[in-house]
Amino acid sequence: MGVVENLTLFVLAAFVGYEVITKIPATLHTPLISGTNAISGITLIGSVVVAGAGQSTLATVLGFLAVVMATTNVVGGYLVSHRMLRRFRGRED
């Protein structure tokens, strides 16, 4: 695929993803965050493999950036999940 096709696919995927996420009711956000955390964990493992393969400097740098972004996504997802689950608990006296 060429650059134009890849860019078109990326823009369409981003648009569809945004539209799907904004239409989800608040009660489903916590289970969806848990699912996306699992996917981000898989992404994190793949990015560690790419960063550690040492194929080229560019691949290592991009792999490292992917590790940083996936780690941020996983940690942020767990923090948001914890915060949302805390809101559903009753008050402890």
N, CA, C and O atoms as CSV, one atom per row, in Angstrom:
chain,resi,resn,atom,element,x,y,z
A,1,MET,N,N,0.839,-1.194,0.000
A,1,MET,CA,C,0.000,0.000,0.000
A,1,MET,C,C,0.872,1.241,0.000
A,1,MET,O,O,1.962,1.265,0.572
A,2,GLY,N,N,0.370,2.248,-0.645
A,2,GLY,CA,C,1.093,3.500,-0.685
A,2,GLY,C,C,0.793,4.368,0.514
A,2,GLY,O,O,-0.036,4.031,1.358
A,3,VAL,N,N,1.474,5.480,0.572
A,3,VAL,CA,C,1.321,6.404,1.692
A,3,VAL,C,C,-0.088,6.993,1.729
A,3,VAL,O,O,-0.665,7.155,2.805
A,4,VAL,N,N,-0.635,7.309,0.575
A,4,VAL,CA,C,-1.965,7.914,0.520
A,4,VAL,C,C,-3.015,6.924,1.019
A,4,VAL,O,O,-3.915,7.301,1.769
A,5,GLU,N,N,-2.906,5.669,0.609
A,5,GLU,CA,C,-3.861,4.663,1.064
A,5,GLU,C,C,-3.756,4.443,2.566
A,5,GLU,O,O,-4.776,4.340,3.248
A,6,ASN,N,N,-2.538,4.369,3.088
A,6,ASN,CA,C,-2.338,4.199,4.531
A,6,ASN,C,C,-2.884,5.382,5.318
A,6,ASN,O,O,-3.524,5.199,6.353
A,7,LEU,N,N,-2.638,6.578,4.839
A,7,LEU,CA,C,-3.144,7.776,5.510
A,7,LEU,C,C,-4.675,7.822,5.475
A,7,LEU,O,O,-5.311,8.186,6.464
A,8,THR,N,N,-5.259,7.453,4.339
A,8,THR,CA,C,-6.720,7.408,4.231
A,8,THR,C,C,-7.300,6.393,5.197
A,8,THR,O,O,-8.290,6.681,5.870
A,9,LEU,N,N,-6.707,5.215,5.279
A,9,LEU,CA,C,-7.162,4.184,6.202
A,9,LEU,C,C,-7.049,4.643,7.651
A,9,LEU,O,O,-7.951,4.394,8.451
A,10,PHE,N,N,-5.956,5.307,7.996
A,10,PHE,CA,C,-5.760,5.815,9.350
A,10,PHE,C,C,-6.820,6.849,9.715
A,10,PHE,O,O,-7.393,6.792,10.803
A,11,VAL,N,N,-7.083,7.793,8.813
A,11,VAL,CA,C,-8.072,8.841,9.084
A,11,VAL,C,C,-9.465,8.232,9.236
A,11,VAL,O,O,-10.210,8.609,10.140
A,12,LEU,N,N,-9.818,7.299,8.361
A,12,LEU,CA,C,-11.127,6.650,8.466
A,12,LEU,C,C,-11.251,5.857,9.768
A,12,LEU,O,O,-12.293,5.905,10.421
A,13,ALA,N,N,-10.205,5.132,10.148
A,13,ALA,CA,C,-10.237,4.368,11.400
A,13,ALA,C,C,-10.360,5.292,12.603
A,13,ALA,O,O,-11.095,4.986,13.542
A,14,ALA,N,N,-9.654,6.412,12.588
A,14,ALA,CA,C,-9.750,7.369,13.691
A,14,ALA,C,C,-11.159,7.954,13.775
A,14,ALA,O,O,-11.703,8.101,14.870
A,15,PHE,N,N,-11.746,8.284,12.645
A,15,PHE,CA,C,-13.103,8.839,12.624
A,15,PHE,C,C,-14.117,7.821,13.140
A,15,PHE,O,O,-14.953,8.150,13.982
A,16,VAL,N,N,-14.050,6.595,12.643
A,16,VAL,CA,C,-14.991,5.559,13.074
A,16,VAL,C,C,-14.801,5.261,14.560
A,16,VAL,O,O,-15.786,5.108,15.282
A,17,GLY,N,N,-13.567,5.178,15.025
A,17,GLY,CA,C,-13.305,4.942,16.437
A,17,GLY,C,C,-13.877,6.039,17.315
A,17,GLY,O,O,-14.480,5.759,18.351
A,18,TYR,N,N,-13.693,7.267,16.912
A,18,TYR,CA,C,-14.241,8.397,17.674
A,18,TYR,C,C,-15.764,8.334,17.720
A,18,TYR,O,O,-16.364,8.538,18.775
A,19,GLU,N,N,-16.377,8.058,16.601
A,19,GLU,CA,C,-17.839,7.999,16.546
A,19,GLU,C,C,-18.373,6.858,17.406
A,19,GLU,O,O,-19.383,7.025,18.089
A,20,VAL,N,N,-17.718,5.716,17.383
A,20,VAL,CA,C,-18.170,4.576,18.181
A,20,VAL,C,C,-18.034,4.876,19.672
A,20,VAL,O,O,-18.959,4.615,20.441
A,21,ILE,N,N,-16.901,5.415,20.084
A,21,ILE,CA,C,-16.651,5.676,21.504
A,21,ILE,C,C,-17.600,6.739,22.052
A,21,ILE,O,O,-18.063,6.618,23.186
A,22,THR,N,N,-17.894,7.763,21.283
A,22,THR,CA,C,-18.774,8.819,21.796
A,22,THR,C,C,-20.223,8.377,21.921
A,22,THR,O,O,-21.001,9.035,22.611
A,23,LYS,N,N,-20.606,7.291,21.280
A,23,LYS,CA,C,-21.993,6.813,21.347
A,23,LYS,C,C,-22.219,5.784,22.460
A,23,LYS,O,O,-23.343,5.309,22.627
A,24,ILE,N,N,-21.198,5.434,23.213
A,24,ILE,CA,C,-21.305,4.403,24.246
A,24,ILE,C,C,-21.822,5.030,25.540
A,24,ILE,O,O,-21.321,6.073,25.962
A,25,PRO,N,N,-22.824,4.402,26.179
A,25,PRO,CA,C,-23.320,4.925,27.463
A,25,PRO,C,C,-22.256,4.815,28.562
A,25,PRO,O,O,-21.352,3.983,28.492
A,26,ALA,N,N,-22.386,5.666,29.565
A,26,ALA,CA,C,-21.387,5.730,30.636
A,26,ALA,C,C,-21.252,4.417,31.403
A,26,ALA,O,O,-20.175,4.115,31.915
A,27,THR,N,N,-22.325,3.635,31.489
A,27,THR,CA,C,-22.255,2.381,32.260
A,27,THR,C,C,-21.389,1.330,31.579
A,27,THR,O,O,-20.976,0.366,32.224
A,28,LEU,N,N,-21.111,1.493,30.312
A,28,LEU,CA,C,-20.279,0.514,29.598
A,28,LEU,C,C,-18.818,0.931,29.512
A,28,LEU,O,O,-17.993,0.162,29.020
A,29,HIS,N,N,-18.480,2.119,29.975
A,29,HIS,CA,C,-17.102,2.585,29.822
A,29,HIS,C,C,-16.112,1.723,30.598
A,29,HIS,O,O,-15.039,1.415,30.079
A,30,THR,N,N,-16.442,1.326,31.829
A,30,THR,CA,C,-15.491,0.554,32.629
A,30,THR,C,C,-15.169,-0.794,31.988
A,30,THR,O,O,-13.992,-1.143,31.901
A,31,PRO,N,N,-16.159,-1.570,31.535
A,31,PRO,CA,C,-15.795,-2.828,30.858
A,31,PRO,C,C,-15.005,-2.607,29.574
A,31,PRO,O,O,-14.121,-3.399,29.245
A,32,LEU,N,N,-15.315,-1.546,28.853
A,32,LEU,CA,C,-14.575,-1.284,27.625
A,32,LEU,C,C,-13.138,-0.876,27.919
A,32,LEU,O,O,-12.225,-1.243,27.179
A,33,ILE,N,N,-12.932,-0.125,28.988
A,33,ILE,CA,C,-11.576,0.256,29.356
A,33,ILE,C,C,-10.769,-0.984,29.717
A,33,ILE,O,O,-9.589,-1.078,29.377
A,34,SER,N,N,-11.392,-1.932,30.401
A,34,SER,CA,C,-10.696,-3.168,30.737
A,34,SER,C,C,-10.287,-3.919,29.479
A,34,SER,O,O,-9.186,-4.463,29.399
A,35,GLY,N,N,-11.182,-3.944,28.496
A,35,GLY,CA,C,-10.848,-4.601,27.233
A,35,GLY,C,C,-9.732,-3.904,26.486
A,35,GLY,O,O,-8.847,-4.556,25.931
A,36,THR,N,N,-9.769,-2.577,26.471
A,36,THR,CA,C,-8.710,-1.853,25.774
A,36,THR,C,C,-7.387,-1.949,26.521
A,36,THR,O,O,-6.324,-1.884,25.903
A,37,ASN,N,N,-7.435,-2.103,27.843
A,37,ASN,CA,C,-6.190,-2.328,28.586
A,37,ASN,C,C,-5.545,-3.639,28.167
A,37,ASN,O,O,-4.322,-3.717,28.050
A,38,ALA,N,N,-6.348,-4.665,27.940
A,38,ALA,CA,C,-5.807,-5.945,27.483
A,38,ALA,C,C,-5.170,-5.796,26.107
A,38,ALA,O,O,-4.094,-6.338,25.855
A,39,ILE,N,N,-5.827,-5.070,25.226
A,39,ILE,CA,C,-5.272,-4.850,23.883
A,39,ILE,C,C,-3.989,-4.025,23.980
A,39,ILE,O,O,-3.022,-4.302,23.271
A,40,SER,N,N,-3.976,-3.023,24.843
A,40,SER,CA,C,-2.772,-2.204,25.012
A,40,SER,C,C,-1.634,-3.022,25.599
A,40,SER,O,O,-0.468,-2.774,25.292
A,41,GLY,N,N,-1.960,-3.991,26.439
A,41,GLY,CA,C,-0.923,-4.885,26.959
A,41,GLY,C,C,-0.271,-5.681,25.849
A,41,GLY,O,O,0.945,-5.872,25.848
A,42,ILE,N,N,-1.073,-6.147,24.900
A,42,ILE,CA,C,-0.533,-6.869,23.749
A,42,ILE,C,C,0.327,-5.928,22.902
A,42,ILE,O,O,1.392,-6.317,22.423
A,43,THR,N,N,-0.133,-4.704,22.723
A,43,THR,CA,C,0.647,-3.705,21.993
A,43,THR,C,C,1.967,-3.435,22.690
A,43,THR,O,O,3.002,-3.275,22.042
A,44,LEU,N,N,1.927,-3.384,24.014
A,44,LEU,CA,C,3.152,-3.148,24.788
A,44,LEU,C,C,4.158,-4.267,24.576
A,44,LEU,O,O,5.348,-4.003,24.406
A,45,ILE,N,N,3.702,-5.499,24.583
A,45,ILE,CA,C,4.603,-6.636,24.355
A,45,ILE,C,C,5.207,-6.560,22.952
A,45,ILE,O,O,6.409,-6.765,22.781
A,46,GLY,N,N,4.379,-6.268,21.953
A,46,GLY,CA,C,4.884,-6.146,20.584
A,46,GLY,C,C,5.887,-5.021,20.433
A,46,GLY,O,O,6.881,-5.166,19.723
A,47,SER,N,N,5.638,-3.901,21.091
A,47,SER,CA,C,6.566,-2.773,20.977
A,47,SER,C,C,7.885,-3.055,21.688
A,47,SER,O,O,8.934,-2.580,21.254
A,48,VAL,N,N,7.844,-3.822,22.778
A,48,VAL,CA,C,9.088,-4.216,23.448
A,48,VAL,C,C,9.911,-5.118,22.527
A,48,VAL,O,O,11.133,-4.990,22.451
A,49,VAL,N,N,9.240,-6.019,21.837
A,49,VAL,CA,C,9.936,-6.906,20.903
A,49,VAL,C,C,10.586,-6.099,19.780
A,49,VAL,O,O,11.739,-6.343,19.427
A,50,VAL,N,N,9.844,-5.135,19.217
A,50,VAL,CA,C,10.386,-4.316,18.134
A,50,VAL,C,C,11.550,-3.468,18.632
A,50,VAL,O,O,12.572,-3.366,17.955
A,51,ALA,N,N,11.408,-2.860,19.807
A,51,ALA,CA,C,12.464,-1.997,20.337
A,51,ALA,C,C,13.719,-2.802,20.651
A,51,ALA,O,O,14.832,-2.304,20.480
A,52,GLY,N,N,13.552,-4.043,21.110
A,52,GLY,CA,C,14.706,-4.852,21.492
A,52,GLY,C,C,15.334,-5.631,20.371
A,52,GLY,O,O,16.401,-6.215,20.558
A,53,ALA,N,N,14.706,-5.663,19.196
A,53,ALA,CA,C,15.240,-6.458,18.087
A,53,ALA,C,C,16.523,-5.868,17.512
A,53,ALA,O,O,17.368,-6.604,17.003
A,54,GLY,N,N,16.673,-4.565,17.587
A,54,GLY,CA,C,17.902,-3.931,17.105
A,54,GLY,C,C,18.078,-4.010,15.605
A,54,GLY,O,O,19.210,-4.069,15.122
A,55,GLN,N,N,16.984,-4.013,14.850
A,55,GLN,CA,C,17.073,-4.087,13.387
A,55,GLN,C,C,17.733,-2.838,12.798
A,55,GLN,O,O,18.626,-2.928,11.956
A,56,SER,N,N,17.281,-1.692,13.253
A,56,SER,CA,C,17.861,-0.429,12.806
A,56,SER,C,C,17.615,0.615,13.885
A,56,SER,O,O,16.835,0.399,14.812
A,57,THR,N,N,18.282,1.731,13.753
A,57,THR,CA,C,18.101,2.795,14.729
A,57,THR,C,C,16.674,3.338,14.690
A,57,THR,O,O,16.084,3.622,15.733
A,58,LEU,N,N,16.123,3.482,13.486
A,58,LEU,CA,C,14.760,3.980,13.350
A,58,LEU,C,C,13.759,3.033,14.007
A,58,LEU,O,O,12.853,3.479,14.710
A,59,ALA,N,N,13.919,1.731,13.780
A,59,ALA,CA,C,13.017,0.749,14.386
A,59,ALA,C,C,13.133,0.774,15.904
A,59,ALA,O,O,12.125,0.652,16.600
A,60,THR,N,N,14.327,0.928,16.420
A,60,THR,CA,C,14.519,0.980,17.868
A,60,THR,C,C,13.874,2.221,18.461
A,60,THR,O,O,13.222,2.144,19.502
A,61,VAL,N,N,14.047,3.361,17.811
A,61,VAL,CA,C,13.456,4.611,18.302
A,61,VAL,C,C,11.931,4.531,18.245
A,61,VAL,O,O,11.258,4.893,19.210
A,62,LEU,N,N,11.382,4.059,17.125
A,62,LEU,CA,C,9.933,3.933,17.014
A,62,LEU,C,C,9.395,2.901,17.994
A,62,LEU,O,O,8.312,3.081,18.551
A,63,GLY,N,N,10.141,1.818,18.207
A,63,GLY,CA,C,9.736,0.818,19.193
A,63,GLY,C,C,9.729,1.392,20.594
A,63,GLY,O,O,8.821,1.111,21.376
A,64,PHE,N,N,10.735,2.197,20.922
A,64,PHE,CA,C,10.782,2.834,22.233
A,64,PHE,C,C,9.607,3.791,22.424
A,64,PHE,O,O,8.983,3.808,23.485
A,65,LEU,N,N,9.303,4.591,21.388
A,65,LEU,CA,C,8.153,5.492,21.479
A,65,LEU,C,C,6.854,4.703,21.647
A,65,LEU,O,O,5.963,5.122,22.386
A,66,ALA,N,N,6.747,3.564,20.965
A,66,ALA,CA,C,5.560,2.722,21.117
A,66,ALA,C,C,5.469,2.162,22.535
A,66,ALA,O,O,4.375,2.060,23.091
A,67,VAL,N,N,6.612,1.798,23.123
A,67,VAL,CA,C,6.618,1.309,24.507
A,67,VAL,C,C,6.123,2.399,25.450
A,67,VAL,O,O,5.303,2.136,26.330
A,68,VAL,N,N,6.613,3.608,25.271
A,68,VAL,CA,C,6.209,4.725,26.136
A,68,VAL,C,C,4.710,4.996,25.996
A,68,VAL,O,O,4.010,5.152,26.996
A,69,MET,N,N,4.222,5.051,24.759
A,69,MET,CA,C,2.804,5.354,24.542
A,69,MET,C,C,1.902,4.223,25.047
A,69,MET,O,O,0.869,4.492,25.660
A,70,ALA,N,N,2.273,2.975,24.802
A,70,ALA,CA,C,1.450,1.856,25.263
A,70,ALA,C,C,1.446,1.777,26.782
A,70,ALA,O,O,0.414,1.475,27.381
A,71,THR,N,N,2.585,2.046,27.415
A,71,THR,CA,C,2.645,2.038,28.871
A,71,THR,C,C,1.765,3.136,29.454
A,71,THR,O,O,1.044,2.910,30.426
A,72,THR,N,N,1.826,4.322,28.861
A,72,THR,CA,C,0.976,5.425,29.307
A,72,THR,C,C,-0.496,5.059,29.159
A,72,THR,O,O,-1.309,5.371,30.029
A,73,ASN,N,N,-0.835,4.401,28.065
A,73,ASN,CA,C,-2.218,4.007,27.828
A,73,ASN,C,C,-2.688,2.966,28.841
A,73,ASN,O,O,-3.803,3.063,29.352
A,74,VAL,N,N,-1.853,1.978,29.134
A,74,VAL,CA,C,-2.226,0.939,30.096
A,74,VAL,C,C,-2.383,1.534,31.494
A,74,VAL,O,O,-3.390,1.291,32.159
A,75,VAL,N,N,-1.410,2.299,31.938
A,75,VAL,CA,C,-1.464,2.884,33.282
A,75,VAL,C,C,-2.648,3.839,33.402
A,75,VAL,O,O,-3.379,3.801,34.392
A,76,GLY,N,N,-2.840,4.686,32.409
A,76,GLY,CA,C,-3.977,5.608,32.434
A,76,GLY,C,C,-5.305,4.875,32.430
A,76,GLY,O,O,-6.242,5.285,33.116
A,77,GLY,N,N,-5.398,3.805,31.671
A,77,GLY,CA,C,-6.625,3.021,31.636
A,77,GLY,C,C,-6.946,2.398,32.976
A,77,GLY,O,O,-8.096,2.404,33.415
A,78,TYR,N,N,-5.919,1.854,33.631
A,78,TYR,CA,C,-6.157,1.274,34.952
A,78,TYR,C,C,-6.529,2.345,35.982
A,78,TYR,O,O,-7.377,2.104,36.841
A,79,LEU,N,N,-5.916,3.500,35.904
A,79,LEU,CA,C,-6.270,4.572,36.837
A,79,LEU,C,C,-7.712,5.037,36.626
A,79,LEU,O,O,-8.443,5.266,37.591
A,80,VAL,N,N,-8.115,5.174,35.368
A,80,VAL,CA,C,-9.487,5.582,35.081
A,80,VAL,C,C,-10.464,4.496,35.521
A,80,VAL,O,O,-11.514,4.801,36.087
A,81,SER,N,N,-10.124,3.220,35.265
A,81,SER,CA,C,-10.999,2.115,35.695
A,81,SER,C,C,-11.165,2.118,37.206
A,81,SER,O,O,-12.276,1.974,37.715
A,82,HIS,N,N,-10.067,2.282,37.915
A,82,HIS,CA,C,-10.119,2.294,39.378
A,82,HIS,C,C,-10.979,3.453,39.877
A,82,HIS,O,O,-11.780,3.293,40.797
A,83,ARG,N,N,-10.805,4.597,39.269
A,83,ARG,CA,C,-11.579,5.775,39.669
A,83,ARG,C,C,-13.073,5.574,39.403
A,83,ARG,O,O,-13.908,5.934,40.232
A,84,MET,N,N,-13.402,5.005,38.259
A,84,MET,CA,C,-14.817,4.791,37.937
A,84,MET,C,C,-15.431,3.724,38.830
A,84,MET,O,O,-16.577,3.865,39.257
A,85,LEU,N,N,-14.693,2.662,39.120
A,85,LEU,CA,C,-15.216,1.629,40.009
A,85,LEU,C,C,-15.416,2.158,41.423
A,85,LEU,O,O,-16.351,1.752,42.112
A,86,ARG,N,N,-14.545,3.059,41.855
A,86,ARG,CA,C,-14.688,3.670,43.179
A,86,ARG,C,C,-15.974,4.496,43.262
A,86,ARG,O,O,-16.579,4.588,44.329
A,87,ARG,N,N,-16.389,5.086,42.164
A,87,ARG,CA,C,-17.624,5.876,42.146
A,87,ARG,C,C,-18.864,4.991,42.316
A,87,ARG,O,O,-19.882,5.448,42.838
A,88,PHE,N,N,-18.787,3.730,41.880
A,88,PHE,CA,C,-19.938,2.846,41.966
A,88,PHE,C,C,-20.081,2.200,43.340
A,88,PHE,O,O,-21.152,1.689,43.668
A,89,ARG,N,N,-19.026,2.214,44.147
A,89,ARG,CA,C,-19.114,1.652,45.495
A,89,ARG,C,C,-19.955,2.551,46.381
A,89,ARG,O,O,-20.019,3.766,46.192
A,90,GLY,N,N,-20.595,1.923,47.348
A,90,GLY,CA,C,-21.366,2.705,48.321
A,90,GLY,C,C,-20.436,3.404,49.284
A,90,GLY,O,O,-19.252,3.075,49.364
A,91,ARG,N,N,-20.958,4.353,50.005
A,91,ARG,CA,C,-20.155,5.051,50.999
A,91,ARG,C,C,-19.855,4.155,52.169
A,91,ARG,O,O,-20.733,3.464,52.685
A,92,GLU,N,N,-18.615,4.172,52.579
A,92,GLU,CA,C,-18.219,3.361,53.737
A,92,GLU,C,C,-18.286,4.227,54.984
A,92,GLU,O,O,-17.655,5.281,55.051
A,93,ASP,N,N,-19.060,3.776,55.980
A,93,ASP,CA,C,-19.199,4.570,57.204
A,93,ASP,C,C,-18.203,4.145,58.249
A,93,ASP,O,O,-18.178,4.707,59.344
